[in-house]
Amino acid sequence: MGQIGRHAIPFVYKKTKAKEIRVTWTSDSIVSQMTCEEMRAEDNASTIIQFVLLGFSDRPNLQGLLFGMFSIIYIVILIGNSLIIIITRSDAALQTPMYFFPENFSSLEICYVSVTLPRILVNLSTQDRNISWLGCASQMGFFLMLRATECFLLTVMAYDRYVAICNPLHYPLVMNRKMCIQLAVGSWLGGIPVQIGQTCQIFSLHFCNSNQINHFFCDIPPILKLACADTFVHEIAVYIVAMLFVAVPFMSILTSYSKIISTILRLPTARGRAKAFSTCSSILLVVLLFFGSATITYLRPKFSHTAGIDKLLSLFYTIVTLMFNPMIYSLRNKDVIAALKRLLLKKIV
C-alpha cells in the first residue's frame, strides 16, 4: 500500500512468514483528529457560563406548596433572630457574656439563611432556574464561609455553657468581654481564607458534563459531578476541610456537653436536673441534626451520593435547624422573655 498524504507513519503487522500487511496513517490526519477532539473538549468546557439549579423541578405539582412553606420558614427565621438581636441590644440586663454569643449567632443565622432561601423562593415563583457562573461561585463561597462560622460559634457557645455550669466561680474571669470579642471575631473570620481557597479551587475546574445542578443551591458535591477532569484531589481537599470545620467542632461540642451533663447529674434536686436536661437535650438534638447531616454529606464517598438524599440532608443544615435555633438558644430563656415583655410594654406606653 502506497503512502497517503505527505508524511506517512507506517505500522507493520506480520500476519504470515510469506506476507506482511503494511498500514499507513498520515501524521496530518492524526494531528487534525487530535486538534478537533481538543477543540471540542475546550468548547464544551468554555461554553458553560451559567448553570441551571434544578432544585425541586421534579415535583411540578408541589411548587406552590413549597413556595408557601419556605416563605413562612424564612419569615419565622428572620423574625425570631431579629427579636433576639433587638432584645439583647436594648435591654441593659442582657449586656453580659452569656447573651453576647446568642446575639452573634442570631446575626449569623440571618446571613446564613439569606444565602440560600431567597434564591429557592425566586426559582419556585418564577421557574427561572438559571444562575450565572459568578453567581454560583459567590453563593458557594458565602455559604461555606458562613457555615464555618456557624460551626465555630456553636463550639464557642458550648464552651461558654461548660464554663458557666462546670466552673461558675471562674466564669467572670474566663469569659470576660475581651475574651468574648476575640472568640467571636475568630469564629467570624477563621474560616474565610480556607473556604475562599476551596471555592476558587472547585471553580477552577472545567465543567463539560452538563450545566444542570441537581440541587437547590450551589453546593460542593453536585458541582463536582459536573467536572470534566478527575476530581480525586478536590475530593480529598473537601474531606480534610470537612474534618477541620465540621468533625472537630462537633467532637468539641459533644465533649463540652458530656461534662455539662456529668455536672447536672450531681445537682441536688430532681427538678433542677429535669430542667437542665430539658435544655441540654434540645440543644444536643439541633446540634446532632446540623452536624450529623453535614458530616454525612461531605464525608461519605462520592459514589454513594444521590440527588434525593443530598437535598434532604441539605435541608436539615441549611433550613430546618435554623428555624429552631432562636427558640432553643434564647427565646426559652426566662431573662429574654422578661426583657421582651419590658420592650413590648415600652412600645405600648
C-alpha positions as a printed NumPy array, in Angstrom:
array([[  0.   ,   0.   ,   0.   ],
       [  1.486,   3.337,  -1.038],
       [  1.913,   6.422,   1.071],
       [ -1.116,   8.552,   1.716],
       [ -0.553,  12.272,   2.11 ],
       [  2.818,  13.958,   2.577],
       [  4.156,  12.321,   5.732],
       [  3.301,   8.666,   6.318],
       [  3.809,   6.813,   9.575],
       [  3.981,   3.063,   8.907],
       [  2.595,   0.429,  11.265],
       [  3.623,  -3.127,  10.309],
       [  1.638,  -6.162,  11.423],
       [  3.153,  -9.587,  10.437],
       [  0.385, -11.999,   9.56 ],
       [  2.416, -14.834,   7.954],
       [  6.017, -15.621,   7.118],
       [  5.462, -15.002,   3.442],
       [  3.292, -11.92 ,   3.639],
       [  3.066,  -8.768,   5.634],
       [  0.419,  -6.108,   5.584],
       [  1.572,  -2.511,   5.793],
       [ -0.876,   0.057,   7.107],
       [ -0.048,   3.712,   6.884],
       [ -1.65 ,   6.727,   8.614],
       [ -0.726,  10.244,   7.784],
       [  0.613,  12.446,  10.542],
       [ -1.54 ,  15.263,   9.146],
       [ -4.724,  13.25 ,   9.68 ],
       [ -3.698,  12.281,  13.239],
       [ -2.884,  15.887,  14.147],
       [ -6.129,  17.029,  12.557],
       [ -8.157,  14.438,  14.501],
       [ -6.453,  15.307,  17.822],
       [ -6.941,  19.015,  17.204],
       [-10.653,  18.554,  16.552],
       [-11.109,  16.481,  19.724],
       [ -9.206,  19.031,  21.83 ],
       [-11.198,  21.889,  20.335],
       [-14.46 ,  20.078,  21.07 ],
       [-13.38 ,  19.474,  24.701],
       [-12.309,  23.091,  25.091],
       [-15.563,  24.29 ,  23.547],
       [-17.587,  22.126,  25.941],
       [-15.592,  23.362,  28.926],
       [-15.793,  27.009,  27.94 ],
       [-19.445,  27.139,  26.872],
       [-20.765,  26.813,  30.439],
       [-21.114,  30.418,  31.539],
       [-24.233,  29.734,  33.589],
       [-25.771,  26.834,  35.455],
       [-29.32 ,  25.609,  35.966],
       [-30.43 ,  24.857,  39.535],
       [-32.927,  22.04 ,  39.083],
       [-33.997,  22.298,  42.728],
       [-37.467,  20.795,  43.163],
       [-38.393,  20.846,  39.469],
       [-39.108,  17.105,  39.662],
       [-42.152,  17.977,  41.808],
       [-44.12 ,  20.311,  39.492],
       [-47.377,  19.856,  41.41 ],
       [-45.776,  20.987,  44.678],
       [-44.213,  24.263,  43.513],
       [-46.893,  26.474,  45.1  ],
       [-46.927,  24.49 ,  48.344],
       [-43.128,  24.559,  48.607],
       [-43.053,  28.301,  47.919],
       [-45.564,  28.956,  50.698],
       [-43.798,  26.647,  53.153],
       [-40.327,  28.081,  52.52 ],
       [-41.685,  31.649,  52.678],
       [-43.156,  31.01 ,  56.127],
       [-39.913,  29.379,  57.315],
       [-37.862,  32.326,  56.044],
       [-40.125,  34.852,  57.801],
       [-40.02 ,  32.85 ,  61.053],
       [-36.215,  32.689,  60.968],
       [-35.891,  36.418,  60.24 ],
       [-38.383,  37.492,  62.915],
       [-37.063,  35.122,  65.599],
       [-33.433,  36.104,  65.16 ],
       [-34.193,  39.812,  64.714],
       [-36.115,  39.75 ,  68.002],
       [-33.114,  38.291,  69.826],
       [-30.795,  40.97 ,  68.406],
       [-33.206,  43.798,  69.318],
       [-33.847,  42.45 ,  72.833],
       [-30.199,  41.842,  73.735],
       [-29.135,  45.259,  72.455],
       [-31.961,  47.259,  74.013],
       [-32.015,  45.691,  77.49 ],
       [-29.138,  46.582,  79.84 ],
       [-29.709,  43.425,  81.915],
       [-28.727,  41.29 ,  78.918],
       [-25.434,  43.065,  78.225],
       [-23.484,  40.104,  79.592],
       [-21.203,  37.437,  78.042],
       [-23.988,  34.882,  78.402],
       [-26.106,  36.734,  75.804],
       [-23.252,  38.09 ,  73.701],
       [-22.826,  34.88 ,  71.722],
       [-26.562,  34.261,  71.074],
       [-26.717,  37.786,  69.622],
       [-23.822,  36.976,  67.297],
       [-25.426,  33.649,  66.473],
       [-28.716,  35.315,  65.519],
       [-26.894,  37.747,  63.201],
       [-25.156,  34.78 ,  61.609],
       [-28.415,  32.859,  61.123],
       [-29.966,  35.765,  59.213],
       [-26.954,  35.943,  56.884],
       [-26.681,  32.153,  56.547],
       [-30.298,  31.53 ,  55.563],
       [-30.289,  34.532,  53.205],
       [-27.588,  32.911,  51.066],
       [-29.854,  30.03 ,  50.007],
       [-33.553,  30.606,  50.769],
       [-34.216,  33.764,  48.68 ],
       [-32.783,  32.002,  45.634],
       [-35.013,  28.978,  46.293],
       [-38.061,  31.255,  46.526],
       [-37.171,  33.005,  43.252],
       [-36.752,  29.655,  41.473],
       [-40.091,  28.393,  42.788],
       [-42.04 ,  31.568,  41.978],
       [-40.622,  32.414,  38.537],
       [-39.455,  28.962,  37.404],
       [-36.305,  30.727,  36.164],
       [-33.625,  28.367,  37.441],
       [-30.606,  29.906,  35.695],
       [-27.686,  31.138,  37.789],
       [-24.504,  32.649,  36.367],
       [-21.073,  31.084,  36.868],
       [-20.065,  34.006,  39.093],
       [-23.37 ,  33.898,  40.972],
       [-22.948,  30.195,  41.668],
       [-19.341,  30.644,  42.831],
       [-20.363,  33.571,  45.065],
       [-23.222,  31.603,  46.606],
       [-20.94 ,  28.66 ,  47.373],
       [-18.224,  30.909,  48.804],
       [-20.55 ,  32.783,  51.17 ],
       [-22.33 ,  29.571,  52.144],
       [-19.07 ,  27.8  ,  53.057],
       [-17.711,  30.788,  54.999],
       [-20.918,  31.274,  56.995],
       [-21.244,  27.553,  57.663],
       [-17.695,  27.516,  59.051],
       [-18.653,  30.483,  61.266],
       [-21.713,  28.579,  62.493],
       [-19.61 ,  25.524,  63.386],
       [-17.137,  27.691,  65.307],
       [-19.829,  29.737,  67.078],
       [-21.689,  26.61 ,  68.182],
       [-18.408,  25.301,  69.591],
       [-17.74 ,  28.583,  71.425],
       [-21.282,  28.652,  72.821],
       [-20.895,  25.076,  74.103],
       [-17.612,  26.071,  75.773],
       [-19.298,  29.144,  77.29 ],
       [-22.027,  26.942,  78.816],
       [-19.395,  24.467,  80.033],
       [-17.516,  27.198,  81.918],
       [-20.756,  28.698,  83.3  ],
       [-22.084,  25.37 ,  84.607],
       [-18.953,  23.43 ,  85.494],
       [-16.793,  26.333,  86.727],
       [-19.251,  29.063,  87.734],
       [-16.829,  30.837,  90.098],
       [-14.265,  31.281,  87.311],
       [-16.82 ,  32.266,  84.66 ],
       [-16.468,  36.087,  85.023],
       [-12.687,  35.786,  84.812],
       [-12.513,  33.304,  81.943],
       [-15.332,  34.716,  79.786],
       [-14.54 ,  38.41 ,  80.171],
       [-15.513,  40.911,  77.473],
       [-12.109,  40.834,  75.784],
       [-12.174,  37.026,  75.544],
       [-15.733,  37.075,  74.205],
       [-14.843,  39.556,  71.462],
       [-11.75 ,  37.56 ,  70.486],
       [-13.733,  34.311,  70.281],
       [-16.496,  35.967,  68.242],
       [-14.056,  37.611,  65.791],
       [-12.153,  34.348,  65.451],
       [-15.392,  32.499,  64.7  ],
       [-16.448,  35.008,  62.021],
       [-13.068,  35.287,  60.303],
       [-11.427,  31.927,  60.994],
       [-12.898,  30.075,  58.029],
       [-12.695,  32.805,  55.378],
       [ -9.218,  32.095,  53.865],
       [ -9.723,  28.325,  53.655],
       [-13.254,  28.492,  52.255],
       [-12.358,  31.124,  49.647],
       [ -9.451,  28.916,  48.603],
       [-11.684,  25.859,  48.36 ],
       [-14.273,  27.744,  46.292],
       [-11.593,  29.007,  43.891],
       [-10.148,  25.507,  43.613],
       [-13.51 ,  23.97 ,  42.705],
       [-14.451,  26.661,  40.18 ],
       [-11.046,  26.415,  38.5  ],
       [-12.264,  23.071,  37.138],
       [-13.677,  22.759,  33.626],
       [-17.359,  21.827,  33.535],
       [-18.354,  19.939,  30.411],
       [-20.586,  17.065,  31.504],
       [-23.637,  19.291,  31.935],
       [-24.666,  22.673,  33.302],
       [-27.601,  21.274,  35.288],
       [-27.04 ,  21.236,  39.061],
       [-29.4  ,  18.694,  40.609],
       [-29.736,  20.651,  43.836],
       [-31.461,  23.76 ,  45.188],
       [-28.225,  25.719,  45.702],
       [-24.576,  25.601,  44.617],
       [-23.095,  23.039,  46.988],
       [-19.829,  21.14 ,  46.582],
       [-20.992,  17.549,  45.809],
       [-23.36 ,  18.399,  42.901],
       [-20.839,  20.855,  41.414],
       [-18.028,  18.27 ,  41.424],
       [-20.285,  15.892,  39.446],
       [-20.212,  18.327,  36.508],
       [-16.405,  18.455,  36.25 ],
       [-14.632,  17.023,  33.18 ],
       [-11.327,  16.169,  34.834],
       [-10.52 ,  13.771,  37.638],
       [-11.706,  15.313,  40.922],
       [ -9.86 ,  12.973,  43.312],
       [ -7.558,  15.713,  44.657],
       [-10.51 ,  18.059,  45.142],
       [-12.472,  15.362,  46.978],
       [ -9.544,  14.77 ,  49.35 ],
       [ -9.376,  18.542,  49.993],
       [-13.125,  18.545,  50.757],
       [-12.655,  15.681,  53.253],
       [ -9.783,  17.458,  55.002],
       [-11.688,  20.744,  55.281],
       [-14.813,  18.918,  56.475],
       [-12.781,  17.197,  59.191],
       [-11.355,  20.528,  60.375],
       [-14.513,  22.619,  60.132],
       [-17.242,  20.065,  60.876],
       [-15.966,  16.932,  62.61 ],
       [-13.529,  18.619,  65.045],
       [-16.053,  21.253,  66.253],
       [-18.692,  18.531,  66.542],
       [-16.454,  16.419,  68.796],
       [-15.57 ,  19.512,  70.863],
       [-19.27 ,  20.289,  71.388],
       [-20.009,  16.713,  72.42 ],
       [-17.101,  16.838,  74.889],
       [-18.387,  20.082,  76.428],
       [-21.921,  18.782,  76.804],
       [-20.802,  15.428,  78.204],
       [-19.065,  17.348,  81.008],
       [-22.122,  19.566,  81.438],
       [-24.396,  16.519,  81.751],
       [-21.972,  14.968,  84.241],
       [-22.241,  18.124,  86.371],
       [-26.032,  18.208,  86.034],
       [-26.278,  14.662,  87.389],
       [-24.756,  15.895,  90.623],
       [-27.437,  18.562,  91.154],
       [-29.251,  18.016,  94.476],
       [-32.859,  18.471,  93.288],
       [-34.717,  16.368,  90.736],
       [-36.489,  19.485,  89.42 ],
       [-33.178,  21.197,  88.716],
       [-31.855,  18.142,  86.933],
       [-35.027,  17.824,  84.82 ],
       [-34.925,  21.489,  83.749],
       [-31.223,  21.335,  82.87 ],
       [-31.681,  18.094,  80.933],
       [-34.595,  19.585,  79.002],
       [-32.427,  22.495,  77.822],
       [-29.379,  20.331,  77.046],
       [-31.388,  17.691,  75.173],
       [-32.976,  20.337,  72.926],
       [-29.589,  21.871,  72.107],
       [-27.99 ,  18.477,  71.5  ],
       [-30.835,  17.463,  69.164],
       [-30.304,  20.537,  66.974],
       [-26.514,  20.081,  67.09 ],
       [-26.861,  16.434,  66.049],
       [-29.183,  17.354,  63.157],
       [-26.888,  20.137,  61.924],
       [-23.526,  18.395,  62.266],
       [-24.838,  14.909,  61.505],
       [-26.394,  15.893,  58.174],
       [-23.35 ,  17.993,  57.197],
       [-20.932,  15.181,  58.132],
       [-22.84 ,  12.601,  56.084],
       [-22.991,  14.976,  53.095],
       [-19.295,  15.865,  52.956],
       [-17.55 ,  12.801,  54.395],
       [-19.276,   9.969,  52.561],
       [-17.768,   8.605,  49.312],
       [-18.66 ,  10.268,  46.027],
       [-20.216,   7.115,  44.525],
       [-22.798,   6.958,  47.329],
       [-24.166,  10.454,  46.617],
       [-27.699,  10.589,  45.228],
       [-29.578,  13.773,  44.412],
       [-32.604,  12.955,  46.584],
       [-30.591,  12.109,  49.712],
       [-28.282,  15.121,  49.217],
       [-31.253,  17.507,  49.007],
       [-32.872,  16.006,  52.098],
       [-29.683,  16.239,  54.155],
       [-29.038,  19.779,  52.943],
       [-32.489,  20.879,  54.092],
       [-31.508,  19.996,  57.662],
       [-28.271,  22.003,  57.851],
       [-29.46 ,  24.936,  55.722],
       [-33.086,  25.473,  56.803],
       [-34.652,  23.127,  59.379],
       [-32.201,  23.611,  62.263],
       [-32.128,  27.377,  61.662],
       [-35.865,  27.542,  62.316],
       [-35.497,  26.026,  65.803],
       [-32.295,  27.751,  66.911],
       [-33.872,  31.045,  68.164],
       [-36.362,  29.155,  70.334],
       [-33.826,  26.723,  71.768],
       [-30.9  ,  29.063,  72.377],
       [-32.654,  32.242,  73.55 ],
       [-36.422,  32.591,  73.417],
       [-36.975,  29.872,  76.037],
       [-34.768,  31.769,  78.481],
       [-36.758,  33.483,  81.249],
       [-34.481,  36.568,  81.225],
       [-35.004,  37.003,  77.489],
       [-38.782,  36.592,  77.861],
       [-38.826,  39.159,  80.684],
       [-36.798,  41.571,  78.529],
       [-39.219,  41.023,  75.638],
       [-42.162,  41.869,  77.903],
       [-40.428,  45.063,  79.069],
       [-39.738,  46.03 ,  75.46 ],
       [-43.361,  45.464,  74.442],
       [-44.626,  47.477,  77.419],
       [-42.397,  50.4  ,  76.425],
       [-43.797,  50.315,  72.898],
       [-47.399,  50.202,  74.162],
       [-46.889,  53.028,  76.7  ]])
